[in-house]
Amino acid sequence: MDVFLRLLVNVLEEGFIYGLMAMGVYITYSVLHFPDLSVDGTFPLGACLTAALINIGAHPLAAIALAFAAGCAAGAVTGFLHVKLRITDLLSGILVMTALWSVNLVILGGRAVLPFYNKPTVFNTGLASLLTGGLHKRRVLLLVTLFAVIVKLLLDLYYRTKSGLLLRATGDNAQFVSAQGVDPGRMKVLGLMLGNGLAALSGSVLAQQAESANIQSGTGMVVMGLASVIIGSSLLGGLRWIKATTAVLFGSVAYKAALVAAMQLGLPTNYLKLLMAALFVVALITSQTASKTGKSLEGRRAHAKSR
């Protein structure tokens, strides 16, 4: 029972941490219909910047805020390449992702890994230091849940604003956005900034949990984020009372649970990335099948009503 509880806690902790990144991927992939590969660079950007800042004595929350700002800046570069220089969406993301590899190396001082053990983090200072007993033992889970809920609620509130509505409309009907006197390109840049900012924020939180930053931590983040979005949308998308952000968080936890289950069944860690890709393919096929089934049912109902 203790083993199961530890696995459950691990799944929830990492599921919510990666869920922050997945909510950013939702903005670029589902809202803007922009396959943004720069996430593989902005996720470790947040982790590397956080490690460097904490090692020189920066406050953990300040490190998270600066990591988010750095991710937004990287997203703005992706948007600039695509909107202003007319470079395709895929290539724009690849260019930024490639450039960030060097940027992250510079931030870490040429090292691939930068630890900051026994340094102040959000998990051992501030609110975490006030927790006692059993709550202190579960402080990581409590704090990452708090981070995920706060980001989710802020995004839900933003989607209700005029800017949020225009952002959501940009991916589906750019002409409508133009008719409102707003440049669709500017909204696309804003969406890429938010998406990559959340990816960097996720990397910052993960680095503080692990007390180290790894330049290779971003490998496969796009796949994980997309799988979380697709799994959440497939399983909970039909429930109108469930917010998209909630579905994405659920998808992230479910995806992490599938990976942990496979590891517990004896799958060698060397096959982890292969399993991640396989799960993404399964989720994608399931989503497409469900979409076709739904359209078929709607067509039959429309045909029946017309008779």
Secondary structure by P-SEA (a helix, b strand, c coil): caaaaaaaaaaaaaaaaaaaaaaaaaaacccccccccccccaaaaaaaaaaaaaaacccaaaaaaaaaaaaaaaaaaaaaacccccccaaaaaaaaaaaaaaaaaaaacccccccccccccccccccccccccccccaaaaaaaaaaaaaaaaaaaaaaacaaaaaaaaccccaaaaaaacccaaaaaaaaaaaaaaaaaaaaaaaaaaacccccccccaaaaaaaaaaaaaaaaccccccccaaaaaaaaaaaaaaaaaaaaaacccccaaaaaaaaaaaaaaaaaaaaaaaaaaaaaaaaaaaac
